[in-house]
């Protein structure tokens, strides 16, 4: 269904987060069925790319949440809550998180689309969170135990798999052989 006309009318043809009028896109706030205009917001392409992970998050682009979090639109409040949580390490979002108000259903919706903070995170040598399927580069020459292979520094390991019960290990293939690698010896 196309809710774009309803979104434009609701938002007044401006980004519901930043207030910008340029390069507006429809964004579906997950998890949702997508069968109601309330599941969507109208935002700039820049913010949409950052939300979808196709572009690196620029914390200052999200300072607009100071105003957006007071919206009457549930989907806008949900996105605001999620991004403020994602940016907690910046410092300034912490005060806003203490002020934002979401009713129980909005809070449940916001939390259902967020990563579990208690989940095991695989972190590379630079502190970047690794995900299954990522490509990493070895930062140190490694001797592969049980093999004559020596993995050279700078070797690229594609399509890694995460070892679910150990956040310090990933699995990948080097020279066609599947091996376990300590996350401290790779960078994304």
N, C-alpha and C positions, 0 to 999 in steps of 0.2 A: 504494500500500500504506500501511497505517496502522501506524506504528511507535511511536505515542504511548505505548502501554502498556509497551513494552519500554524506552522512554526514561525513563518515570516510575520503573520498577523500577531501571534503571541509575543514575539520578541521586538516587534517594531523595526524589523530589518537590521538588527544589530546583533553582534555576538553576545550570547547570553552570559558569557563569562567576562569578556574584556570590554564590551561596548563598542568594539571596532565595527566598521561597516564594510571592510574590504575582504574579498575572497572568502565568503561565508560558505560553510558546508554543514550538512546534516550529520549528526553523530548519534548513534544508538548507544545508550547507556546499558551495559551488560550487567548481570544477566537479566534479560527481558525477552518477552515474546515478540516484541516489535509490532504489536497489533493496536497500539494506542499512541497518540501524539505525546502522551506523558512519558513514553519510553525514550524520547529523542530530545536533543537540544541543538540549537543552531550556534556554531562556533567557527572561528577562523581556521583556515587550512593549517596554519602554523601550530595552533593548539591541538588540533585533531591529530596531526602527525606525531606530536609529542605523546599524546594519550595512547596512540596505537603502537608506539615504540619504533616508528620508522624514522624518527629524528630524535636526537639526544635532548633530554629535558633541560631547558634553560630556566633555572629557578626564578630569575627576575621577570620572565614572561608570565609567571603565575601570581605576581603581586596583586593582580586584579581580583583575586579571590577574597581580598579584604572586603570588597563590596558584593561580589557574586554570592558569597555564602549566606547572605540575608535574603536571597530570592524566595519568592513564594512557590517556585517550581521545584518539585521534589528532585527531578533528575539533575538540576543545576546544583542543588545542595549536596547530592550524592557525589557528583564529580568533584565538587569543592572539598568535601571531607576526605575523599581518597587522595587527592593531590596534596592536600595539607599534610596528610600522614606520610606520603612518599617523600615530602620535602622537609620532614622534621629536623634532619641534621643541619639545615640551614639556620635554625634558631628562630627566625621571625614567625614561622607557621605555628609554633607551639602556643603562642598567645591566642592566635585565631582559633586553634583547636579547642582551647578552653572556653571560648565564647560561642562557637557555632552550636546551633540548636537543630537537632533532627528528632522527629518523633520516632517511636519504636519501629514502625514499618520502614521508615527511611533509613534508620541506622542499620537495620537488618539487611536492607538492600545494599547499602554502602559496604558493609563488611563482607557480604557474600561475593563481591567482586574483587576483594583485595587478597593479596597473598597472605598466607598464614605466617604471622611473625615467629611462631614457634617451630615452623618447618625447618628442616635441615637446609642450610645454604652452603653451596660450594663457592669459595671465594679464591680468586687467583692471587698472584704475588703483589698485585697493585690494589687489591681490595675490591675488585669488580666481581659482582655476582655472576657465576657461570650458569648457563642453562643447557639442557640437553640439545644437541645439534649444533652448538657453537663451534667455532674454529679457534684454536689456541696455538700459541707459539712457545716452544721450549726456551727457557732463559738460561739453561745450564746443560752441558753435555751429560747424558745419563747412560750408564751401563745397564742393559736390560738383563735382569737375573734370569738364569735358565736358558740363555741364548748367547750367541756370539755378536748380536747386534749392539752397536753403540749409537744411541740417538743423539745427533749433533745439535748443538745450540742453534736456534733459529729454525729448526724443523717445524713445519706447520702440521698440526693434527686436526683433521676435519671431522665434523659430525661426532663430537664426543658424547659419551653416555655418562650419566652421573651414578656413582655408587650410592644407593639410597640410604644405607645405614652408616656411612662414613663420609663426613663432609670434607675430609682431607684427600679423598681419592676420586679420580675420574678414570674412565676407560676410553681408550682410543686405539687407532691402528697406525703403526709405523712400519714401513716396508712390508705391508700386508699382514703383519703380525699384530694381534690384539694384545695390548698391554695395559697395566694399571700405572697411572702416573700421579704423583703427589701434586696437589694443586699449588703448593708453594714454588714449584719449578715451572709454572706456565704463566703466560699472560694472554689476555684476550686481545 
